[in-house]
Amino acid sequence: MKGVEFLVALLLLALASKLASASDPSPLQDFCVAVNDTKDGVFVNGKLCKDPKLAVPEDFFLAGLNIPGNTSNQVGSMVTQANVQQIPGLNTLGISLVRIDYAPYGGLNPPHTHPRATEILVVVEGTLYVGFVTSNQENRLFTKVLYPGDVFVFPVGLIHFQFNIGNTNAVAFAALSSQNPGVITIANTVFGSDPAINPDVLAKAFQLDENIVKQLQSRFWWDNN
């Protein structure tokens, strides 16, 4: 009896391992242009897609990434996105793009994460100090100063940032391994949630006086995306 139970346990572990390693299937068609209504849509790969016969070049096109973003804000940066929200033809293709503009010295893309994507960034103009932090328990910081033409990778889900240390504007482009990578800006999320997180929780988590936490929660947290 114990032998049977042992075999069953092994089978369950094998099945769990198989499920844990499963991933989304590759697209079964050339493209799957996203649509918001069912009038001309068909379900493919679990997504509502435009009938391929009705697809047009504009479904795969976005203009304007040559236009600088407005960096006149609290953090001195602006992210211009090119994901499935702007380019419906990206649906199911697992990739997107952003342009990031940074104000002269001090322009910051604040610490944030992309829950669904690895990011690869290339600097076009200026000088950026960039970095990411590994997960618990190590919390190791990887940093680098980047110049035009330099490339840096931020692994999926890890907190990372970019900071303009030059005296001129800086520009970078980044590709992300998701059609909709998502972004969680740490300060905005923790201190700017709606409704607010109980100050007692944050005071203990950050080892801060509760009045300081309340002051941080009262600030306007800028979203540069």
Salt bridges, closest charged atoms under 4 A:
ASP59 OD2 - LYS50 NZ 3.03
ASP101 OD2 - ARG99 NE 2.87
GLU119 OE1 - HIS114 NE2 2.99
GLU119 OE1 - HIS160 NE2 3.01
GLU210 OE2 - LYS214 NZ 3.26
